[in-house]
Each structure stands twice: as C-alpha cells, then as structure tokens.
Amino acid sequence: QLDQLIIHQQVELLEAILGTETSSKYEIKNHLGQRVYFAVEENGCFDRRLCSPIRSFTIRIADNAGREVIRVIRPLRCNSCCFPCFLQEV
C-alpha cells in the first residue's frame, strides 16, 4: 500500500560536469525512503537539445524486479499562437 510517492531524479556525472542533458532517470520511493519503482526517460539527443520543454518522450516505470508497470508516452506537440489546439498530452 502506497499513500505517498517521492520522486528523485538521478543526476548523471557527465551531465553535471559538461552541462549536457542526458536521458533522465528517476527513483520513486515510498514515505520511508525505500525505492519501489525506477523510471527512465527515453528520447533522442536532438529532442533534448532543441525541443526541451515540448520534447517527445517515453518514460518506462519498472518495479524493483525490473518488470515494466507503467509506460508514459508524450508525442511532440506544438504549443504556440499559430497552433493553439496542439497542446501537450500524455
């Protein structure tokens, strides 16, 4: 039973030193600080560098045994005055 989830992004050493953005990884913990899930964001370097806030991505959330339990997909969508109906969706 989970009544609270705490999400911590894992900072990659290469990202911290060079200032480049790599695929994001997250630990999802319970209220006791025990890891219950692990998430990995999948997208390309092009998306991260040029489309950062509106980038497309797939996040795979797995349990501690490595079994995928949730997959979140966000397609690339434009959010501008020219395309107001193309808002972000997950």
N, C-alpha and C positions, 0 to 999 in steps of 0.2 A: 504494500500500500504506500503510495507516494502522495503526500499532501503538499510538497514543495519541491521545486527543481531549481538548482543553482547551476548556471552555465558559465564555464570558464574557457576563454579562448586560449589555446596554447600558442605562444609566440615562438616562431622559428628563429634560430640563431642567425641564419643568413638574412632573414627579413630585418632583424634588429640591427645588424651591423651595416648592411648595404642599403637599407631603406627600400628594398624591393618588396613587393607584395607577393606572397606565395599562397597556395591553396590553404584556406583556413581549416583548422582542426579545433574541436571543442570537446571538453569533458563535461558531462552532465551528471551532477551529483545530487544526492538526497540531502535532507536537512542535517544529517550527521557528517556530511563531507565525504561520503562513500560514493565512488563512481558507480553509476548504474547504467549509463549509456555513453557512447562515444560517437561524435559526429564528424564527418569530413565533407567539406565543400569541394565540389568538382566543377572546374571551369578552366578556360584557357587563359594564358598569359595576356593575350590580346584583350579579352573581356575585362580582366582585372585592371590593365593599364589604361585603356581608352574609355571604358564604359562603367567605371567603378560603381557609382550609385545605382545605375539602372541595369547592371550586367545580368546576364542569364546565369543560372547555376542549378546544380542538383546537389542537394545535401542528403547524404545517406546516414541514417542514425542506426547504430547497432548496439546490441546488448553486450555484456561483458564476455559472452561466449563467441562474439563476432557475427551473430546472426542479425541480418538487417530486419529492423522492426518498423521503420518508417522511411519513406523516401519523399522528399520535398522537391518539387520541380518549379522553377520560375523561368519562363521564357523571356527573351529580350523584348522589352516593350518600350515604346517611346512615350514620354510624358512631356508634351510641350503644348503651346497655344495652337499649333497647327494640327496636332493630333490629340485633342482632349479626351477622346474616347478610348485611347490605348493606355489606360492606367495599369500600374503593376498588378499582377495577380500571381498567386502561388497555388 
